[in-house]
Amino acid sequence: MLDGVKAMTKGLGVTFKALFEPRDTIAYPEKRREYSPRFRGKHMLAKDPDGHELCVGCGLCEAVCPAHAIRVVAASAPEGRPISWTNRYSVDYEVDLIRCIFCGMCEEACPTNAVRLTPFNELAASDRLDMIADKEELLHPPVRK
């Protein structure tokens, strides 16, 4: 019986110690956790200061993606209508955010620094198709509210 009392006292000691320690939970979304500067979140396609797309549709990001989450369709730019800073651009660019493992290899492989991973981490959706980011969505990065 003495062993049972000792065990119960030891258990209560652990409980009371944890009761007065600081809490790890936060009141999300009012307060947000600070992430590392190296955090990799949702993708974006960058533009140059003139507003031209940096992506030239080379497909290196698609080739190095270990999860096969990126799809790029390239084409030549129409005459007299510059879309990119070169004569090539990506007609279609999609990232499947369900398949993506956010490793950053696409960002490293991009020769024009067009593919970037933002610190945006709120990727909830009610439909699987909403988790496929198309070119239009990637050209306009999300803004945290």
N, CA, C and O atoms as a GROMACS GRO file, in nm:
protein
  580
    1MET      N    1   0.082  -0.119   0.000
    1MET     CA    2   0.000   0.000   0.000
    1MET      C    3   0.086   0.126   0.000
    1MET      O    4   0.051   0.227  -0.060
    2LEU      N    5   0.199   0.118   0.067
    2LEU     CA    6   0.291   0.231   0.073
    2LEU      C    7   0.346   0.262  -0.066
    2LEU      O    8   0.367   0.379  -0.101
    3ASP      N    9   0.368   0.157  -0.147
    3ASP     CA   10   0.417   0.179  -0.283
    3ASP      C   11   0.314   0.252  -0.368
    3ASP      O   12   0.350   0.336  -0.450
    4GLY      N   13   0.187   0.222  -0.348
    4GLY     CA   14   0.080   0.288  -0.423
    4GLY      C   15   0.071   0.436  -0.390
    4GLY      O   16   0.048   0.519  -0.478
    5VAL      N   17   0.088   0.469  -0.263
    5VAL     CA   18   0.084   0.610  -0.221
    5VAL      C   19   0.203   0.685  -0.278
    5VAL      O   20   0.189   0.800  -0.322
    6LYS      N   21   0.320   0.621  -0.279
    6LYS     CA   22   0.440   0.685  -0.334
    6LYS      C   23   0.423   0.711  -0.484
    6LYS      O   24   0.459   0.817  -0.534
    7ALA      N   25   0.368   0.613  -0.554
    7ALA     CA   26   0.347   0.628  -0.698
    7ALA      C   27   0.246   0.739  -0.727
    7ALA      O   28   0.264   0.818  -0.820
    8MET      N   29   0.140   0.746  -0.647
    8MET     CA   30   0.038   0.849  -0.668
    8MET      C   31   0.096   0.988  -0.637
    8MET      O   32   0.065   1.084  -0.707
    9THR      N   33   0.177   0.999  -0.535
    9THR     CA   34   0.240   1.126  -0.499
    9THR      C   35   0.335   1.171  -0.609
    9THR      O   36   0.341   1.289  -0.644
   10LYS      N   37   0.409   1.077  -0.664
   10LYS     CA   38   0.501   1.108  -0.773
   10LYS      C   39   0.424   1.158  -0.896
   10LYS      O   40   0.465   1.254  -0.961
   11GLY      N   41   0.313   1.093  -0.927
   11GLY     CA   42   0.230   1.134  -1.040
   11GLY      C   43   0.170   1.272  -1.020
   11GLY      O   44   0.167   1.353  -1.113
   12LEU      N   45   0.122   1.300  -0.900
   12LEU     CA   46   0.067   1.432  -0.871
   12LEU      C   47   0.175   1.539  -0.877
   12LEU      O   48   0.148   1.653  -0.916
   13GLY      N   49   0.297   1.504  -0.839
   13GLY     CA   50   0.409   1.599  -0.848
   13GLY      C   51   0.435   1.640  -0.993
   13GLY      O   52   0.458   1.757  -1.022
   14VAL      N   53   0.432   1.543  -1.082
   14VAL     CA   54   0.451   1.572  -1.224
   14VAL      C   55   0.338   1.661  -1.276
   14VAL      O   56   0.362   1.755  -1.351
   15THR      N   57   0.216   1.632  -1.234
   15THR     CA   58   0.100   1.710  -1.278
   15THR      C   59   0.109   1.854  -1.229
   15THR      O   60   0.087   1.947  -1.307
   16PHE      N   61   0.142   1.874  -1.102
   16PHE     CA   62   0.150   2.010  -1.048
   16PHE      C   63   0.267   2.088  -1.108
   16PHE      O   64   0.259   2.209  -1.124
   17LYS      N   65   0.375   2.020  -1.140
   17LYS     CA   66   0.489   2.086  -1.203
   17LYS      C   67   0.448   2.138  -1.342
   17LYS      O   68   0.482   2.251  -1.378
   18ALA      N   69   0.376   2.057  -1.417
   18ALA     CA   70   0.332   2.097  -1.551
   18ALA      C   71   0.226   2.206  -1.544
   18ALA      O   72   0.212   2.285  -1.638
   19LEU      N   73   0.153   2.213  -1.436
   19LEU     CA   74   0.047   2.312  -1.420
   19LEU      C   75   0.102   2.454  -1.419
   19LEU      O   76   0.035   2.547  -1.465
   20PHE      N   77   0.223   2.473  -1.367
   20PHE     CA   78   0.279   2.607  -1.353
   20PHE      C   79   0.384   2.641  -1.458
   20PHE      O   80   0.443   2.749  -1.453
   21GLU      N   81   0.407   2.552  -1.553
   21GLU     CA   82   0.500   2.582  -1.663
   21GLU      C   83   0.428   2.663  -1.770
   21GLU      O   84   0.306   2.657  -1.780
   22PRO      N   85   0.504   2.740  -1.851
   22PRO     CA   86   0.439   2.817  -1.959
   22PRO      C   87   0.375   2.725  -2.062
   22PRO      O   88   0.424   2.614  -2.087
   23ARG      N   89   0.267   2.770  -2.123
   23ARG     CA   90   0.193   2.689  -2.220
   23ARG      C   91   0.254   2.702  -2.358
   23ARG      O   92   0.309   2.806  -2.395
   24ASP      N   93   0.243   2.594  -2.435
   24ASP     CA   94   0.296   2.593  -2.571
   24ASP      C   95   0.191   2.631  -2.674
   24ASP      O   96   0.226   2.663  -2.788
   25THR      N   97   0.066   2.629  -2.638
   25THR     CA   98  -0.040   2.659  -2.735
   25THR      C   99  -0.054   2.810  -2.752
   25THR      O  100  -0.024   2.887  -2.661
   26ILE      N  101  -0.102   2.850  -2.870
   26ILE     CA  102  -0.125   2.992  -2.897
   26ILE      C  103  -0.270   3.009  -2.940
   26ILE      O  104  -0.335   2.914  -2.982
   27ALA      N  105  -0.321   3.130  -2.928
   27ALA     CA  106  -0.460   3.160  -2.965
   27ALA      C  107  -0.467   3.196  -3.113
   27ALA      O  108  -0.480   3.314  -3.148
   28TYR      N  109  -0.457   3.095  -3.199
   28TYR     CA  110  -0.462   3.117  -3.344
   28TYR      C  111  -0.605   3.145  -3.385
   28TYR      O  112  -0.693   3.076  -3.334
   29PRO      N  113  -0.638   3.236  -3.469
   29PRO     CA  114  -0.554   3.318  -3.557
   29PRO      C  115  -0.518   3.455  -3.500
   29PRO      O  116  -0.450   3.532  -3.568
   30GLU      N  117  -0.562   3.488  -3.379
   30GLU     CA  118  -0.528   3.619  -3.323
   30GLU      C  119  -0.377   3.634  -3.308
   30GLU      O  120  -0.322   3.740  -3.338
   31LYS      N  121  -0.313   3.530  -3.262
   31LYS     CA  122  -0.167   3.530  -3.249
   31LYS      C  123  -0.113   3.426  -3.346
   31LYS      O  124  -0.173   3.321  -3.366
   32ARG      N  125   0.000   3.458  -3.405
   32ARG     CA  126   0.060   3.365  -3.502
   32ARG      C  127   0.200   3.327  -3.457
   32ARG      O  128   0.274   3.407  -3.401
   33ARG      N  129   0.233   3.204  -3.484
   33ARG     CA  130   0.364   3.152  -3.449
   33ARG      C  131   0.470   3.215  -3.541
   33ARG      O  132   0.444   3.237  -3.659
   34GLU      N  133   0.586   3.243  -3.486
   34GLU     CA  134   0.698   3.293  -3.566
   34GLU      C  135   0.767   3.175  -3.631
   34GLU      O  136   0.802   3.077  -3.565
   35TYR      N  137   0.787   3.184  -3.762
   35TYR     CA  138   0.854   3.077  -3.836
   35TYR      C  139   0.997   3.117  -3.867
   35TYR      O  140   1.033   3.234  -3.863
   36SER      N  141   1.076   3.019  -3.898
   36SER     CA  142   1.215   3.041  -3.937
   36SER      C  143   1.219   3.120  -4.067
   36SER      O  144   1.128   3.105  -4.150
   37PRO      N  145   1.321   3.203  -4.088
   37PRO     CA  146   1.333   3.274  -4.216
   37PRO      C  147   1.349   3.177  -4.333
   37PRO      O  148   1.326   3.215  -4.448
   38ARG      N  149   1.389   3.054  -4.305
   38ARG     CA  150   1.407   2.954  -4.411
   38ARG      C  151   1.280   2.875  -4.438
   38ARG      O  152   1.282   2.781  -4.519
   39PHE      N  153   1.170   2.910  -4.374
   39PHE     CA  154   1.044   2.838  -4.393
   39PHE      C  155   1.001   2.846  -4.538
   39PHE      O  156   1.011   2.951  -4.602
   40ARG      N  157   0.952   2.734  -4.592
   40ARG     CA  158   0.906   2.729  -4.731
   40ARG      C  159   0.756   2.702  -4.733
   40ARG      O  160   0.710   2.596  -4.690
   41GLY      N  161   0.681   2.799  -4.784
   41GLY     CA  162   0.536   2.786  -4.793
   41GLY      C  163   0.491   2.782  -4.937
   41GLY      O  164   0.557   2.725  -5.023
   42LYS      N  165   0.377   2.845  -4.963
   42LYS     CA  166   0.314   2.842  -5.095
   42LYS      C  167   0.402   2.907  -5.202
   42LYS      O  168   0.474   3.003  -5.176
   43HIS      N  169   0.395   2.852  -5.322
   43HIS     CA  170   0.475   2.900  -5.435
   43HIS      C  171   0.423   3.033  -5.489
   43HIS      O  172   0.308   3.071  -5.466
   44MET      N  173   0.511   3.102  -5.560
   44MET     CA  174   0.472   3.219  -5.638
   44MET      C  175   0.562   3.230  -5.759
   44MET      O  176   0.675   3.181  -5.757
   45LEU      N  177   0.514   3.294  -5.864
   45LEU     CA  178   0.594   3.325  -5.981
   45LEU      C  179   0.622   3.474  -5.979
   45LEU      O  180   0.530   3.556  -5.975
   46ALA      N  181   0.750   3.510  -5.982
   46ALA     CA  182   0.789   3.650  -5.970
   46ALA      C  183   0.786   3.721  -6.105
   46ALA      O  184   0.793   3.659  -6.211
   47LYS      N  185   0.776   3.853  -6.097
   47LYS     CA  186   0.782   3.940  -6.215
   47LYS      C  187   0.898   4.036  -6.197
   47LYS      O  188   0.942   4.062  -6.085
   48ASP      N  189   0.949   4.090  -6.310
   48ASP     CA  190   1.054   4.190  -6.300
   48ASP      C  191   0.989   4.326  -6.269
   48ASP      O  192   0.867   4.337  -6.270
   49PRO      N  193   1.070   4.429  -6.240
   49PRO     CA  194   1.012   4.560  -6.206
   49PRO      C  195   0.921   4.619  -6.314
   49PRO      O  196   0.834   4.700  -6.283
   50ASP      N  197   0.941   4.579  -6.440
   50ASP     CA  198   0.856   4.629  -6.549
   50ASP      C  199   0.724   4.554  -6.559
   50ASP      O  200   0.638   4.591  -6.639
   51GLY      N  201   0.706   4.451  -6.480
   51GLY     CA  202   0.583   4.373  -6.482
   51GLY      C  203   0.585   4.253  -6.573
   51GLY      O  204   0.483   4.186  -6.590
   52HIS      N  205   0.700   4.224  -6.635
   52HIS     CA  206   0.712   4.107  -6.721
   52HIS      C  207   0.739   3.983  -6.636
   52HIS      O  208   0.805   3.990  -6.533
   53GLU      N  209   0.686   3.871  -6.680
   53GLU     CA  210   0.708   3.746  -6.608
   53GLU      C  211   0.855   3.704  -6.619
   53GLU      O  212   0.916   3.718  -6.725
   54LEU      N  213   0.909   3.654  -6.509
   54LEU     CA  214   1.046   3.604  -6.512
   54LEU      C  215   1.053   3.461  -6.564
   54LEU      O  216   1.158   3.418  -6.613
   55CYS      N  217   0.944   3.387  -6.554
   55CYS     CA  218   0.944   3.248  -6.598
   55CYS      C  219   0.952   3.241  -6.750
   55CYS      O  220   0.872   3.303  -6.821
   56VAL      N  221   1.050   3.165  -6.800
   56VAL     CA  222   1.068   3.148  -6.944
   56VAL      C  223   1.020   3.010  -6.990
   56VAL      O  224   1.037   2.975  -7.107
   57GLY      N  225   0.961   2.934  -6.902
   57GLY     CA  226   0.906   2.804  -6.939
   57GLY      C  227   1.011   2.700  -6.972
   57GLY      O  228   0.986   2.613  -7.056
   58CYS      N  229   1.127   2.707  -6.909
   58CYS     CA  230   1.235   2.613  -6.940
   58CYS      C  231   1.204   2.472  -6.892
   58CYS      O  232   1.254   2.375  -6.949
   59GLY      N  233   1.122   2.459  -6.788
   59GLY     CA  234   1.083   2.328  -6.738
   59GLY      C  235   1.180   2.264  -6.641
   59GLY      O  236   1.162   2.147  -6.605
   60LEU      N  237   1.283   2.337  -6.598
   60LEU     CA  238   1.377   2.278  -6.501
   60LEU      C  239   1.310   2.249  -6.368
   60LEU      O  240   1.340   2.148  -6.304
   61CYS      N  241   1.220   2.336  -6.326
   61CYS     CA  242   1.149   2.313  -6.199
   61CYS      C  243   1.066   2.185  -6.206
   61CYS      O  244   1.060   2.108  -6.110
   62GLU      N  245   1.004   2.164  -6.320
   62GLU     CA  246   0.924   2.043  -6.341
   62GLU      C  247   1.013   1.919  -6.340
   62GLU      O  248   0.974   1.814  -6.288
   63ALA      N  249   1.132   1.931  -6.398
   63ALA     CA  250   1.223   1.816  -6.408
   63ALA      C  251   1.281   1.776  -6.273
   63ALA      O  252   1.299   1.657  -6.247
   64VAL      N  253   1.311   1.874  -6.186
   64VAL     CA  254   1.376   1.840  -6.059
   64VAL      C  255   1.277   1.808  -5.947
   64VAL      O  256   1.319   1.760  -5.842
   65CYS      N  257   1.150   1.834  -5.967
   65CYS     CA  258   1.052   1.812  -5.861
   65CYS      C  259   1.041   1.663  -5.828
   65CYS      O  260   0.997   1.585  -5.912
   66PRO      N  261   1.080   1.623  -5.705
   66PRO     CA  262   1.075   1.481  -5.670
   66PRO      C  263   0.932   1.428  -5.655
   66PRO      O  264   0.910   1.307  -5.664
   67ALA      N  265   0.836   1.516  -5.632
   67ALA     CA  266   0.697   1.473  -5.613
   67ALA      C  267   0.616   1.484  -5.742
   67ALA      O  268   0.499   1.448  -5.744
   68HIS      N  269   0.678   1.533  -5.848
   68HIS     CA  270   0.609   1.554  -5.977
   68HIS      C  271   0.483   1.639  -5.958
   68HIS      O  272   0.376   1.607  -6.008
   69ALA      N  273   0.500   1.748  -5.883
   69ALA     CA  274   0.387   1.834  -5.850
   69ALA      C  275   0.375   1.955  -5.942
   69ALA      O  276   0.278   2.030  -5.933
   70ILE      N  277   0.472   1.975  -6.032
   70ILE     CA  278   0.473   2.093  -6.118
   70ILE      C  279   0.451   2.052  -6.263
   70ILE      O  280   0.505   1.952  -6.310
   71ARG      N  281   0.371   2.133  -6.333
   71ARG     CA  282   0.348   2.112  -6.476
   71ARG      C  283   0.367   2.245  -6.547
   71ARG      O  284   0.302   2.344  -6.512
   72VAL      N  285   0.456   2.247  -6.647
   72VAL     CA  286   0.486   2.369  -6.722
   72VAL      C  287   0.462   2.344  -6.870
   72VAL      O  288   0.505   2.243  -6.925
   73VAL      N  289   0.391   2.437  -6.934
   73VAL     CA  290   0.372   2.434  -7.080
   73VAL      C  291   0.430   2.564  -7.133
   73VAL      O  292   0.384   2.673  -7.097
   74ALA      N  293   0.532   2.553  -7.218
   74ALA     CA  294   0.601   2.672  -7.270
   74ALA      C  295   0.561   2.701  -7.413
   74ALA      O  296   0.513   2.613  -7.486
   75ALA      N  297   0.581   2.827  -7.453
   75ALA     CA  298   0.553   2.868  -7.591
   75ALA      C  299   0.634   2.993  -7.622
   75ALA      O  300   0.691   3.056  -7.532
   76SER      N  301   0.638   3.029  -7.748
   76SER     CA  302   0.701   3.154  -7.790
   76SER      C  303   0.601   3.267  -7.772
   76SER      O  304   0.481   3.251  -7.795
   77ALA      N  305   0.653   3.382  -7.731
   77ALA     CA  306   0.566   3.497  -7.709
   77ALA      C  307   0.514   3.551  -7.842
   77ALA      O  308   0.586   3.548  -7.942
   78PRO      N  309   0.391   3.600  -7.845
   78PRO     CA  310   0.338   3.657  -7.968
   78PRO      C  311   0.415   3.783  -8.008
   78PRO      O  312   0.465   3.856  -7.922
   79GLU      N  313   0.425   3.808  -8.137
   79GLU     CA  314   0.498   3.925  -8.188
   79GLU      C  315   0.435   4.054  -8.135
   79GLU      O  316   0.313   4.071  -8.136
   80GLY      N  317   0.522   4.144  -8.089
   80GLY     CA  318   0.476   4.275  -8.045
   80GLY      C  319   0.403   4.277  -7.912
   80GLY      O  320   0.352   4.381  -7.871
   81ARG      N  321   0.396   4.164  -7.845
   81ARG     CA  322   0.327   4.158  -7.716
   81ARG      C  323   0.416   4.087  -7.615
   81ARG      O  324   0.396   3.968  -7.589
   82PRO      N  325   0.512   4.157  -7.556
   82PRO     CA  326   0.604   4.091  -7.463
   82PRO      C  327   0.533   4.048  -7.334
   82PRO      O  328   0.469   4.128  -7.267
   83ILE      N  329   0.546   3.921  -7.304
   83ILE     CA  330   0.490   3.867  -7.180
   83ILE      C  331   0.602   3.845  -7.081
   83ILE      O  332   0.589   3.875  -6.962
   84SER      N  333   0.711   3.791  -7.132
   84SER     CA  334   0.829   3.765  -7.051
   84SER      C  335   0.940   3.857  -7.099
   84SER      O  336   0.922   3.931  -7.196
   85TRP      N  337   1.052   3.854  -7.034
   85TRP     CA  338   1.165   3.937  -7.077
   85TRP      C  339   1.240   3.874  -7.193
   85TRP      O  340   1.333   3.934  -7.247
   86THR      N  341   1.201   3.752  -7.233
   86THR     CA  342   1.257   3.687  -7.351
   86THR      C  343   1.142   3.655  -7.447
   86THR      O  344   1.028   3.693  -7.422
   87ASN      N  345   1.173   3.585  -7.555
   87ASN     CA  346   1.067   3.550  -7.649
   87ASN      C  347   0.993   3.423  -7.608
   87ASN      O  348   0.899   3.382  -7.677
   88ARG      N  349   1.033   3.359  -7.498
   88ARG     CA  350   0.962   3.240  -7.447
   88ARG      C  351   0.895   3.274  -7.314
   88ARG      O  352   0.940   3.361  -7.240
   89TYR      N  353   0.787   3.204  -7.289
   89TYR     CA  354   0.718   3.221  -7.162
   89TYR      C  355   0.640   3.094  -7.131
   89TYR      O  356   0.627   3.006  -7.216
   90SER      N  357   0.588   3.085  -7.012
   90SER     CA  358   0.507   2.968  -6.975
   90SER      C  359   0.360   3.001  -7.001
   90SER      O  360   0.303   3.090  -6.939
   91VAL      N  361   0.300   2.927  -7.092
   91VAL     CA  362   0.158   2.944  -7.123
   91VAL      C  363   0.076   2.897  -7.004
   91VAL      O  364  -0.021   2.962  -6.964
   92ASP      N  365   0.115   2.784  -6.949
   92ASP     CA  366   0.044   2.726  -6.836
   92ASP      C  367   0.146   2.679  -6.734
   92ASP      O  368   0.248   2.620  -6.769
   93TYR      N  369   0.120   2.706  -6.609
   93TYR     CA  370   0.208   2.667  -6.499
   93TYR      C  371   0.118   2.626  -6.383
   93TYR      O  372   0.038   2.707  -6.335
   94GLU      N  373   0.130   2.503  -6.339
   94GLU     CA  374   0.046   2.453  -6.229
   94GLU      C  375   0.132   2.386  -6.124
   94GLU      O  376   0.229   2.318  -6.155
   95VAL      N  377   0.095   2.406  -5.999
   95VAL     CA  378   0.159   2.337  -5.886
   95VAL      C  379   0.048   2.267  -5.808
   95VAL      O  380  -0.046   2.330  -5.761
   96ASP      N  381   0.062   2.136  -5.794
   96ASP     CA  382  -0.032   2.059  -5.713
   96ASP      C  383   0.016   2.065  -5.569
   96ASP      O  384   0.111   1.996  -5.531
   97LEU      N  385  -0.050   2.146  -5.488
   97LEU     CA  386  -0.006   2.169  -5.351
   97LEU      C  387  -0.032   2.050  -5.260
   97LEU      O  388   0.020   2.045  -5.148
   98ILE      N  389  -0.111   1.953  -5.306
   98ILE     CA  390  -0.130   1.831  -5.228
   98ILE      C  391  -0.009   1.741  -5.246
   98ILE      O  392   0.036   1.678  -5.150
   99ARG      N  393   0.043   1.733  -5.366
   99ARG     CA  394   0.158   1.647  -5.394
   99ARG      C  395   0.290   1.710  -5.350
   99ARG      O  396   0.384   1.640  -5.314
  100CYS      N  397   0.296   1.843  -5.352
  100CYS     CA  398   0.421   1.914  -5.323
  100CYS      C  399   0.470   1.883  -5.181
  100CYS      O  400   0.392   1.879  -5.086
  101ILE      N  401   0.600   1.862  -5.169
  101ILE     CA  402   0.660   1.837  -5.038
  101ILE      C  403   0.737   1.959  -4.987
  101ILE      O  404   0.803   1.952  -4.884
  102PHE      N  405   0.728   2.071  -5.060
  102PHE     CA  406   0.787   2.199  -5.020
  102PHE      C  407   0.937   2.186  -4.989
  102PHE      O  408   0.986   2.240  -4.891
  103CYS      N  409   1.006   2.112  -5.076
  103CYS     CA  410   1.149   2.089  -5.056
  103CYS      C  411   1.234   2.206  -5.104
  103CYS      O  412   1.347   2.224  -5.058
  104GLY      N  413   1.182   2.287  -5.197
  104GLY     CA  414   1.255   2.403  -5.247
  104GLY      C  415   1.346   2.374  -5.365
  104GLY      O  416   1.418   2.463  -5.409
  105MET      N  417   1.344   2.253  -5.417
  105MET     CA  418   1.431   2.221  -5.531
  105MET      C  419   1.391   2.299  -5.656
  105MET      O  420   1.477   2.334  -5.736
  106CYS      N  421   1.263   2.326  -5.674
  106CYS     CA  422   1.218   2.405  -5.789
  106CYS      C  423   1.274   2.547  -5.781
  106CYS      O  424   1.313   2.604  -5.882
  107GLU      N  425   1.278   2.601  -5.662
  107GLU     CA  426   1.331   2.736  -5.640
  107GLU      C  427   1.480   2.740  -5.671
  107GLU      O  428   1.529   2.836  -5.732
  108GLU      N  429   1.553   2.638  -5.629
  108GLU     CA  430   1.697   2.632  -5.655
  108GLU      C  431   1.729   2.610  -5.802
  108GLU      O  432   1.828   2.663  -5.852
  109ALA      N  433   1.645   2.533  -5.872
  109ALA     CA  434   1.674   2.499  -6.011
  109ALA      C  435   1.641   2.612  -6.108
  109ALA      O  436   1.694   2.614  -6.219
  110CYS      N  437   1.556   2.704  -6.070
  110CYS     CA  438   1.510   2.809  -6.162
  110CYS      C  439   1.624   2.903  -6.200
  110CYS      O  440   1.680   2.970  -6.113
  111PRO      N  441   1.660   2.909  -6.330
  111PRO     CA  442   1.772   2.994  -6.372
  111PRO      C  443   1.738   3.143  -6.370
  111PRO      O  444   1.829   3.226  -6.368
  112THR      N  445   1.610   3.178  -6.370
  112THR     CA  446   1.572   3.319  -6.373
  112THR      C  447   1.519   3.369  -6.239
  112THR      O  448   1.476   3.483  -6.228
  113ASN      N  449   1.522   3.284  -6.138
  113ASN     CA  450   1.472   3.317  -6.004
  113ASN      C  451   1.323   3.354  -6.007
  113ASN      O  452   1.278   3.440  -5.932
  114ALA      N  453   1.249   3.289  -6.096
  114ALA     CA  454   1.106   3.316  -6.108
  114ALA      C  455   1.024   3.240  -6.006
  114ALA      O  456   0.924   3.291  -5.956
  115VAL      N  457   1.065   3.119  -5.974
  115VAL     CA  458   0.991   3.036  -5.878
  115VAL      C  459   1.042   3.069  -5.739
  115VAL      O  460   1.161   3.058  -5.710
  116ARG      N  461   0.950   3.108  -5.653
  116ARG     CA  462   0.986   3.140  -5.514
  116ARG      C  463   0.885   3.077  -5.420
  116ARG      O  464   0.767   3.064  -5.453
  117LEU      N  465   0.933   3.038  -5.304
  117LEU     CA  466   0.844   2.983  -5.201
  117LEU      C  467   0.822   3.092  -5.096
  117LEU      O  468   0.918   3.140  -5.036
  118THR      N  469   0.699   3.128  -5.075
  118THR     CA  470   0.665   3.236  -4.983
  118THR      C  471   0.652   3.183  -4.841
  118THR      O  472   0.650   3.061  -4.821
  119PRO      N  473   0.644   3.270  -4.742
  119PRO     CA  474   0.621   3.224  -4.605
  119PRO      C  475   0.474   3.195  -4.576
  119PRO      O  476   0.439   3.166  -4.461
  120PHE      N  477   0.387   3.203  -4.676
  120PHE     CA  478   0.244   3.180  -4.658
  120PHE      C  479   0.218   3.031  -4.635
  120PHE      O  480   0.257   2.948  -4.717
  121ASN      N  481   0.153   2.997  -4.524
  121ASN     CA  482   0.135   2.856  -4.488
  121ASN      C  483  -0.010   2.814  -4.471
  121ASN      O  484  -0.036   2.701  -4.429
  122GLU      N  485  -0.104   2.900  -4.501
  122GLU     CA  486  -0.245   2.866  -4.481
  122GLU      C  487  -0.298   2.804  -4.610
  122GLU      O  488  -0.339   2.876  -4.702
  123LEU      N  489  -0.298   2.673  -4.616
  123LEU     CA  490  -0.332   2.601  -4.738
  123LEU      C  491  -0.455   2.513  -4.722
  123LEU      O  492  -0.456   2.398  -4.766
  124ALA      N  493  -0.557   2.565  -4.660
  124ALA     CA  494  -0.679   2.487  -4.640
  124ALA      C  495  -0.773   2.505  -4.759
  124ALA      O  496  -0.784   2.614  -4.815
  125ALA      N  497  -0.840   2.397  -4.797
  125ALA     CA  498  -0.939   2.402  -4.905
  125ALA      C  499  -1.042   2.293  -4.881
  125ALA      O  500  -1.014   2.192  -4.817
  126SER      N  501  -1.161   2.316  -4.933
  126SER     CA  502  -1.267   2.216  -4.917
  126SER      C  503  -1.275   2.121  -5.035
  126SER      O  504  -1.348   2.022  -5.030
  127ASP      N  505  -1.202   2.151  -5.142
  127ASP     CA  506  -1.204   2.069  -5.262
  127ASP      C  507  -1.061   2.045  -5.309
  127ASP      O  508  -0.978   2.136  -5.303
  128ARG      N  509  -1.032   1.926  -5.355
  128ARG     CA  510  -0.897   1.893  -5.401
  128ARG      C  511  -0.853   1.982  -5.518
  128ARG      O  512  -0.735   2.015  -5.529
  129LEU      N  513  -0.946   2.019  -5.603
  129LEU     CA  514  -0.912   2.102  -5.718
  129LEU      C  515  -0.868   2.242  -5.677
  129LEU      O  516  -0.794   2.308  -5.750
  130ASP      N  517  -0.912   2.287  -5.560
  130ASP     CA  518  -0.869   2.417  -5.510
  130ASP      C  519  -0.723   2.415  -5.465
  130ASP      O  520  -0.663   2.520  -5.444
  131MET      N  521  -0.666   2.297  -5.451
  131MET     CA  522  -0.526   2.284  -5.409
  131MET      C  523  -0.431   2.277  -5.528
  131MET      O  524  -0.312   2.253  -5.510
  132ILE      N  525  -0.481   2.297  -5.648
  132ILE     CA  526  -0.395   2.306  -5.765
  132ILE      C  527  -0.384   2.453  -5.800
  132ILE      O  528  -0.480   2.515  -5.847
  133ALA      N  529  -0.266   2.510  -5.777
  133ALA     CA  530  -0.244   2.652  -5.802
  133ALA      C  531  -0.208   2.672  -5.948
  133ALA      O  532  -0.110   2.616  -5.997
  134ASP      N  533  -0.289   2.752  -6.018
  134ASP     CA  534  -0.261   2.779  -6.159
  134ASP      C  535  -0.173   2.902  -6.172
  134ASP      O  536  -0.138   2.967  -6.073
  135LYS      N  537  -0.137   2.934  -6.296
  135LYS     CA  538  -0.044   3.043  -6.321
  135LYS      C  539  -0.096   3.176  -6.269
  135LYS      O  540  -0.021   3.254  -6.209
  136GLU      N  541  -0.223   3.203  -6.290
  136GLU     CA  542  -0.281   3.330  -6.246
  136GLU      C  543  -0.271   3.345  -6.094
  136GLU      O  544  -0.241   3.454  -6.044
  137GLU      N  545  -0.297   3.238  -6.023
  137GLU     CA  546  -0.288   3.241  -5.877
  137GLU      C  547  -0.143   3.257  -5.831
  137GLU      O  548  -0.116   3.326  -5.733
  138LEU      N  549  -0.050   3.194  -5.902
  138LEU     CA  550   0.091   3.200  -5.864
  138LEU      C  551   0.153   3.336  -5.895
  138LEU      O  552   0.248   3.376  -5.828
  139LEU      N  553   0.102   3.406  -5.995
  139LEU     CA  554   0.153   3.539  -6.028
  139LEU      C  555   0.108   3.645  -5.927
  139LEU      O  556   0.169   3.752  -5.919
  140HIS      N  557   0.004   3.616  -5.852
  140HIS     CA  558  -0.046   3.709  -5.750
  140HIS      C  559  -0.034   3.641  -5.614
  140HIS      O  560  -0.126   3.570  -5.572
  141PRO      N  561   0.079   3.661  -5.545
  141PRO     CA  562   0.101   3.590  -5.418
  141PRO      C  563  -0.004   3.626  -5.314
  141PRO      O  564  -0.059   3.736  -5.315
  142PRO      N  565  -0.031   3.533  -5.223
  142PRO     CA  566  -0.133   3.557  -5.120
  142PRO      C  567  -0.089   3.665  -5.022
  142PRO      O  568   0.029   3.684  -4.996
  143VAL      N  569  -0.188   3.735  -4.970
  143VAL     CA  570  -0.163   3.839  -4.871
  143VAL      C  571  -0.224   3.793  -4.740
  143VAL      O  572  -0.340   3.753  -4.736
  144ARG      N  573  -0.145   3.798  -4.635
  144ARG     CA  574  -0.195   3.755  -4.504
  144ARG      C  575  -0.287   3.862  -4.448
  144ARG      O  576  -0.254   3.981  -4.448
  145LYS      N  577  -0.402   3.820  -4.402
  145LYS     CA  578  -0.503   3.914  -4.349
  145LYS      C  579  -0.478   3.944  -4.205
  145LYS      O  580  -0.553   4.020  -4.144
   0.00000   0.00000   0.00000
